[in-house]
Amino acid sequence: MAISKQEEKALFRFNIIFPMLDASLPRGERSRMVQQICAKEYRIPHSKKTSVSEATVWKWYHAYLEKGTIDSLAPSGRSDKGRRRTITIETEQELLRRYREKPGVPVKYLVDQAIQDGVFGPDDTISTSAIYQLIRREKRGYEPTQKDRRAYRAPSINDMWQSDAMHGPRVLLPSGSTITAKLFVCLDNKSRLVCHAAWYPAETTDCYLDCLWKAFRLRGLPRKIYVDNGSAFRDDRLRLGCASLGVQISYAAPYKPQGKGAVERWNRTVRQQFLSTLPSTVPTLEELNIRFAKWIDLYNHRPHSSLDASSPLQCYLAELKAIRTAPENLPLHFRRSDTRVVGSDRTIRFMGKLLQVPIGYAGRKIEIRWFDHDPLHTCEGFFEERSMGMLPLVDREANYRAKRRGQSS
């Protein structure tokens, strides 16, 4: 099901404040980050605004620190809903004209003078933060069309992983037919360690999640995962699940693979050093993965040219303190979710069936989470982030026989 507006806004806010969550930042670095964040323009979900204020960024940051969940970043209703929140175009133009005449003047002085001169009309709501954004856009001017791209390397292990999908050889199915195997990989940017990689029968989110969970369990949680715009990486389960673990999903710009240099080079190494050595006979998927696991082990132990002759595993093990252990219940973070309003008979309708909700929730909106492989038998209910357990299918006969509260026997 489609991601809700609230979840989409919360994900945007999480991505904005994510760099600020690094506990190892030196004194003053977080404030510098906020200034850089506010100097950029964004496509803000379900908003015509293109920038955020420093006060807003700090508010999101402290909200996330207080609860530590992405739900803390979901927007709540505004106290000024229904009232005008912006100044008119005519007022904007007059403020910009005054600023261009005296570009060094403080914004507060500019506003005070405008009030004295009667610049603001009856339809204007004077918002200093909105005027700050207006002046910031004016000061920003234009941006060069050519981006500054440089080779980069993450400062520590598990600071950033890169993931990608690649088509491989034909493999034999039990039915006797053949399909093209698909490779998923999780590569640590700092050490070039293959955290996990395997061949799968399809290029789907479920196959990638299997690869990702194995990498999490084996090497811990990264701070960020850099992926392309393939459909396997665009599933809402991936974005929301990773956000709930404090892991940011960052997408490469469409048709611009420059930021994926490390994983692209690794893909080339797989083609040149592994695929080229395969025998002419068509293997099964299991045989291919057994052979591939042995090759990965050799790769991780082999000296790497970009690591000063150290191996990826040596580089990785040298910074074990940077590892965040993954929780045991990983799949629970990657379920699908939706909301329902409980009926007066304590039921909700889900996938054409009625599910029973515990007593006390009639008329309330609850969240439901489930797994795709068996949605009706894995549907769990939540109210205000507290689980109410699995929601069973309605048994009408059992409900008929059940004794109601307040009824005599």
C-alpha positions as CSV (number, residue, x, y, z in Angstrom):
1,M,0.0,0.0,0.0
2,A,1.1,3.5,-0.7
3,I,3.0,5.4,2.0
4,S,0.9,8.0,3.8
5,K,1.5,11.7,3.7
6,Q,2.5,11.7,7.4
7,E,5.1,8.9,6.8
8,E,6.5,10.7,3.7
9,K,6.9,13.9,5.6
10,A,8.6,12.1,8.5
11,L,11.0,10.3,6.1
12,F,11.9,13.7,4.6
13,R,12.6,15.2,8.0
14,F,14.6,12.1,9.1
15,N,16.9,12.5,6.0
16,I,17.4,16.2,6.7
17,I,18.5,15.7,10.3
18,F,20.3,12.4,9.8
19,P,23.9,13.8,9.5
20,M,23.3,15.6,12.8
21,L,22.7,12.4,14.7
22,D,26.4,11.4,14.6
23,A,27.4,11.4,18.3
24,S,31.1,11.8,17.4
25,L,30.7,15.3,15.8
26,P,33.1,17.9,17.3
27,R,31.9,20.9,19.1
28,G,30.2,23.4,16.8
29,E,30.0,21.0,13.8
30,R,26.3,20.4,14.3
31,S,25.5,24.1,14.1
32,R,27.6,24.4,10.9
33,M,25.6,21.5,9.5
34,V,22.3,23.2,10.2
35,Q,23.5,26.3,8.4
36,Q,24.5,24.2,5.4
37,I,21.1,22.4,5.5
38,C,19.2,25.6,5.5
39,A,21.2,27.0,2.6
40,K,19.9,24.4,0.2
41,E,16.6,24.0,-1.7
42,Y,14.5,20.9,-1.4
43,R,11.4,19.2,-2.9
44,I,9.5,19.1,0.3
45,P,6.7,16.5,0.2
46,H,3.2,18.0,0.0
47,S,4.5,21.5,0.4
48,K,5.2,24.5,-1.9
49,K,8.1,25.5,0.3
50,T,11.6,24.8,-1.0
51,S,13.7,25.5,2.1
52,V,13.6,25.0,5.9
53,S,14.6,27.3,8.7
54,E,17.2,26.7,11.3
55,A,14.6,26.7,14.1
56,T,12.6,24.0,12.3
57,V,15.7,21.8,11.8
58,W,16.6,22.1,15.5
59,K,13.0,21.3,16.4
60,W,13.1,18.1,14.3
61,Y,16.5,17.1,15.7
62,H,15.4,17.5,19.4
63,A,12.1,15.7,18.7
64,Y,13.9,12.7,17.3
65,L,16.5,12.7,20.2
66,E,13.6,12.7,22.7
67,K,11.8,9.6,21.4
68,G,14.3,8.0,19.0
69,T,11.7,6.9,16.5
70,I,10.7,8.2,13.1
71,D,7.1,8.6,14.3
72,S,8.3,11.6,16.4
73,L,9.0,13.4,13.2
74,A,5.4,13.0,11.8
75,P,3.7,16.4,11.6
76,S,0.9,17.4,13.9
77,G,-1.9,19.9,13.2
78,R,-1.0,23.6,13.1
79,S,-2.6,26.1,15.6
80,D,-3.0,28.6,12.7
81,K,-4.6,26.2,10.3
82,G,-7.0,28.1,8.0
83,R,-5.3,31.5,8.5
84,R,-3.1,33.2,5.9
85,R,0.6,32.3,6.6
86,T,2.4,34.3,3.8
87,I,2.9,37.8,2.6
88,T,1.6,39.0,-0.7
89,I,3.7,39.1,-3.9
90,E,3.6,42.9,-3.9
91,T,5.1,43.0,-0.3
92,E,7.8,40.4,-1.3
93,Q,8.8,42.5,-4.2
94,E,9.1,45.7,-2.1
95,L,11.1,43.9,0.6
96,L,13.5,42.6,-2.1
97,R,13.8,46.0,-3.6
98,R,14.8,47.5,-0.3
99,Y,17.3,44.6,0.4
100,R,19.0,45.1,-3.0
101,E,19.5,48.8,-2.2
102,K,21.2,47.9,1.1
103,P,22.3,44.2,0.8
104,G,24.2,44.2,4.1
105,V,21.3,45.4,6.2
106,P,20.1,42.9,9.0
107,V,16.7,41.3,8.3
108,K,15.3,42.6,11.6
109,Y,16.1,46.1,10.7
110,L,14.6,45.6,7.2
111,V,11.4,44.4,8.8
112,D,11.2,47.2,11.3
113,Q,11.7,49.8,8.7
114,A,9.1,48.2,6.5
115,I,6.6,48.2,9.4
116,Q,7.3,51.9,10.0
117,D,6.8,52.7,6.3
118,G,3.5,50.8,6.0
119,V,4.8,48.2,3.6
120,F,2.8,45.4,5.1
121,G,-0.8,45.3,4.1
122,P,-3.9,43.9,5.9
123,D,-3.6,40.6,4.0
124,D,0.0,40.1,5.2
125,T,1.0,38.0,8.2
126,I,4.4,39.2,9.3
127,S,6.6,36.1,9.7
128,T,10.3,36.9,10.4
129,S,11.3,33.3,9.5
130,A,9.5,33.5,6.1
131,I,11.2,36.8,5.4
132,Y,14.6,35.2,6.4
133,Q,13.9,32.5,3.8
134,L,13.0,35.1,1.2
135,I,16.3,37.0,1.7
136,R,18.2,33.7,1.8
137,R,16.9,32.8,-1.6
138,E,17.9,36.2,-2.9
139,K,21.4,36.0,-1.5
140,R,21.8,32.5,-2.9
141,G,21.4,33.8,-6.4
142,Y,22.1,31.0,-9.0
143,E,23.8,27.7,-8.7
144,P,26.2,26.5,-11.4
145,T,24.8,23.8,-13.6
146,Q,27.8,21.6,-13.3
147,K,28.1,19.8,-10.0
148,D,31.4,19.4,-8.2
149,R,32.0,15.7,-8.2
150,R,35.0,14.2,-6.4
151,A,36.2,10.8,-5.5
152,Y,35.3,10.2,-1.8
153,R,35.7,7.6,0.9
154,A,33.6,7.3,4.1
155,P,35.5,8.3,7.3
156,S,34.8,5.1,9.1
157,I,33.5,1.6,8.6
158,N,29.7,1.2,8.5
159,D,29.4,5.0,7.9
160,M,28.1,4.2,4.4
161,W,27.3,1.0,2.5
162,Q,26.6,0.9,-1.2
163,S,24.1,-1.6,-2.6
164,D,23.4,-2.6,-6.2
165,A,21.8,-5.2,-8.4
166,M,23.5,-6.9,-11.3
167,H,22.4,-9.5,-13.9
168,G,24.5,-12.7,-14.0
169,P,24.6,-16.1,-15.7
170,R,21.8,-18.5,-16.5
171,V,21.0,-20.9,-13.7
172,L,19.1,-24.2,-13.8
173,L,15.7,-24.5,-11.9
174,P,14.4,-27.8,-10.5
175,S,11.8,-27.8,-13.2
176,G,14.6,-28.0,-15.8
177,S,14.1,-24.5,-17.2
178,T,16.7,-21.7,-16.8
179,I,16.5,-18.1,-15.6
180,T,19.0,-15.2,-15.3
181,A,20.4,-15.0,-11.8
182,K,20.4,-11.6,-10.1
183,L,23.1,-10.4,-7.8
184,F,22.6,-8.2,-4.8
185,V,25.5,-6.8,-2.8
186,C,26.1,-4.7,0.4
187,L,29.6,-3.1,0.2
188,D,31.2,-1.1,2.9
189,N,32.5,2.1,1.4
190,K,35.5,2.7,3.8
191,S,36.9,-0.9,3.9
192,R,35.5,-2.2,0.6
193,L,34.4,-5.2,2.5
194,V,31.6,-7.3,1.0
195,C,29.2,-7.3,4.0
196,H,27.1,-9.8,2.1
197,A,26.3,-10.6,-1.5
198,A,24.4,-13.4,-3.1
199,W,22.6,-14.5,-6.3
200,Y,18.8,-14.6,-6.3
201,P,16.1,-15.8,-8.8
202,A,14.6,-12.3,-9.1
203,E,15.4,-8.6,-8.8
204,T,12.8,-7.8,-6.1
205,T,12.6,-6.0,-2.8
206,D,12.1,-9.3,-1.0
207,C,15.3,-10.7,-2.4
208,Y,17.2,-7.5,-1.5
209,L,15.8,-7.6,2.0
210,D,17.1,-11.1,2.4
211,C,20.6,-9.9,1.4
212,L,20.4,-6.8,3.6
213,W,19.2,-8.7,6.7
214,K,22.1,-11.2,6.4
215,A,24.5,-8.2,6.0
216,F,23.0,-6.5,9.1
217,R,23.3,-9.7,11.2
218,L,26.9,-10.3,10.1
219,R,28.4,-6.8,10.1
220,G,26.0,-4.6,12.1
221,L,24.0,-1.6,11.1
222,P,25.4,1.1,8.8
223,R,24.5,4.8,9.2
224,K,23.6,5.2,5.5
225,I,23.0,2.9,2.5
226,Y,23.5,4.4,-1.0
227,V,21.4,2.8,-3.8
228,D,20.2,3.6,-7.3
229,N,16.6,4.1,-8.3
230,G,15.8,0.5,-9.2
231,S,12.4,-0.7,-8.2
232,A,13.9,-3.2,-5.7
233,F,15.2,-0.2,-3.7
234,R,12.0,1.9,-3.9
235,D,9.7,-0.1,-1.7
236,D,8.3,1.8,1.2
237,R,9.1,-1.2,3.5
238,L,12.8,-0.6,2.9
239,R,12.7,3.1,3.6
240,L,10.5,2.9,6.7
241,G,12.2,-0.2,8.0
242,C,15.7,1.2,7.7
243,A,14.6,4.6,9.2
244,S,13.2,2.7,12.3
245,L,16.7,1.3,12.7
246,G,18.4,4.6,12.4
247,V,19.7,3.8,8.9
248,Q,19.3,6.4,6.1
249,I,18.5,5.3,2.5
250,S,20.2,7.7,0.1
251,Y,19.3,7.5,-3.7
252,A,21.6,8.3,-6.5
253,A,20.4,10.9,-9.0
254,P,18.7,9.2,-12.0
255,Y,21.1,8.4,-14.9
256,K,24.1,9.7,-12.9
257,P,26.1,6.7,-11.5
258,Q,29.1,8.8,-10.6
259,G,28.4,8.5,-6.9
260,K,28.4,4.7,-7.1
261,G,32.0,4.3,-8.1
262,A,33.1,1.8,-5.5
263,V,30.2,-0.7,-6.1
264,E,30.4,-0.2,-9.9
265,R,34.1,-1.2,-9.7
266,W,33.3,-4.2,-7.6
267,N,30.6,-5.3,-10.1
268,R,33.3,-5.1,-12.8
269,T,35.6,-7.2,-10.6
270,V,32.9,-9.8,-10.3
271,R,32.5,-10.0,-14.1
272,Q,36.3,-10.2,-14.8
273,Q,37.4,-12.4,-11.9
274,F,34.4,-14.6,-11.1
275,L,32.0,-14.8,-13.9
276,S,34.8,-15.3,-16.4
277,T,36.0,-18.4,-14.5
278,L,32.6,-20.3,-14.4
279,P,32.5,-23.6,-16.3
280,S,30.4,-23.9,-19.4
281,T,27.8,-26.1,-17.7
282,V,24.8,-24.3,-16.4
283,P,24.8,-24.4,-12.5
284,T,21.9,-24.4,-10.2
285,L,21.3,-21.3,-8.1
286,E,22.6,-23.1,-5.0
287,E,25.8,-24.3,-6.8
288,L,26.4,-20.7,-8.0
289,N,26.1,-19.3,-4.5
290,I,28.4,-21.9,-2.9
291,R,31.1,-21.1,-5.5
292,F,30.5,-17.3,-5.1
293,A,30.7,-17.4,-1.3
294,K,34.2,-19.0,-1.6
295,W,35.2,-16.3,-4.0
296,I,33.9,-13.5,-1.7
297,D,36.0,-14.9,1.1
298,L,39.1,-14.7,-1.0
299,Y,38.2,-11.2,-2.1
300,N,37.7,-10.0,1.5
301,H,41.1,-11.4,2.6
302,R,43.1,-10.2,-0.5
303,P,45.1,-6.9,-0.3
304,H,43.3,-4.0,-1.9
305,S,45.0,-1.3,-4.0
306,S,43.0,1.5,-2.4
307,L,43.7,0.3,1.2
308,D,47.5,0.6,1.2
309,A,48.0,-3.1,0.6
310,S,45.6,-4.0,3.5
311,S,42.7,-6.4,2.9
312,P,39.1,-5.3,3.2
313,L,38.7,-7.5,6.3
314,Q,41.8,-6.1,8.0
315,C,40.6,-2.6,7.4
316,Y,37.1,-3.4,8.7
317,L,38.3,-5.2,11.8
318,A,40.6,-2.3,12.7
319,E,37.5,-0.2,13.6
320,L,35.2,-2.7,15.4
321,K,34.2,0.0,17.8
322,A,32.1,1.6,15.1
323,I,29.7,-1.4,14.8
324,R,26.1,-1.1,15.9
325,T,24.6,-4.6,16.5
326,A,21.4,-5.3,14.6
327,P,18.3,-6.3,16.7
328,E,17.2,-10.0,16.6
329,N,13.7,-9.2,15.3
330,L,14.8,-7.5,12.0
331,P,11.9,-8.6,9.8
332,L,9.4,-7.0,12.2
333,H,10.8,-3.6,11.2
334,F,10.1,-4.2,7.5
335,R,6.4,-5.1,7.5
336,R,3.8,-3.3,5.5
337,S,1.5,-1.0,7.4
338,D,-1.8,0.9,7.2
339,T,-4.4,2.4,9.4
340,R,-8.0,1.4,10.1
341,V,-10.9,2.8,12.2
342,V,-12.4,0.1,14.5
343,G,-16.1,-0.4,14.1
344,S,-18.6,-0.5,16.9
345,D,-18.5,-4.3,16.7
346,R,-14.7,-4.2,17.4
347,T,-13.8,-5.3,13.9
348,I,-11.8,-3.9,11.0
349,R,-12.0,-4.9,7.4
350,F,-8.7,-6.1,5.9
351,M,-8.2,-7.7,2.5
352,G,-11.8,-8.5,2.2
353,K,-12.0,-10.2,5.6
354,L,-13.1,-9.1,9.1
355,L,-10.5,-9.1,11.9
356,Q,-11.3,-8.9,15.6
357,V,-9.9,-6.1,17.7
358,P,-9.6,-6.3,21.6
359,I,-12.2,-4.6,23.8
360,G,-11.7,-0.8,24.3
361,Y,-10.8,0.3,20.8
362,A,-14.2,0.8,19.2
363,G,-14.3,4.0,17.1
364,R,-10.5,4.5,17.4
365,K,-7.9,4.6,14.6
366,I,-5.3,1.9,14.9
367,E,-2.3,0.9,12.9
368,I,-1.9,-2.6,11.4
369,R,1.3,-4.2,10.3
370,W,1.7,-7.5,8.4
371,F,3.9,-9.7,6.2
372,D,3.2,-10.1,2.5
373,H,3.6,-13.9,2.6
374,D,0.6,-14.4,4.9
375,P,-1.1,-11.1,5.6
376,L,-4.3,-12.4,7.2
377,H,-2.4,-14.5,9.8
378,T,0.4,-12.1,10.5
379,C,-1.6,-8.9,11.0
380,E,-0.7,-7.2,14.3
381,G,-2.6,-4.2,15.7
382,F,-1.0,-1.1,17.3
383,F,-2.5,1.8,19.2
384,E,-0.2,4.7,20.1
385,E,2.8,2.5,19.2
386,R,1.7,-0.2,21.7
387,S,1.0,-3.6,20.3
388,M,-2.4,-5.2,21.0
389,G,-1.3,-8.5,19.6
390,M,-2.2,-10.4,16.5
391,L,-5.7,-9.7,15.2
392,P,-7.6,-13.0,14.5
393,L,-10.2,-13.5,11.8
394,V,-13.7,-13.0,13.1
395,D,-15.3,-16.3,14.2
396,R,-19.0,-15.4,14.1
397,E,-20.1,-18.7,15.7
398,A,-17.7,-18.2,18.6
399,N,-19.0,-14.6,19.0
400,Y,-22.5,-15.8,19.1
401,R,-21.7,-18.3,21.9
402,A,-19.6,-15.8,23.9
403,K,-21.0,-14.3,27.1
404,R,-21.2,-10.5,26.9
405,R,-20.4,-8.2,29.8
406,G,-23.4,-7.2,31.7
407,Q,-25.4,-10.2,30.5
408,S,-26.9,-12.7,32.9
409,S,-26.2,-16.3,32.4
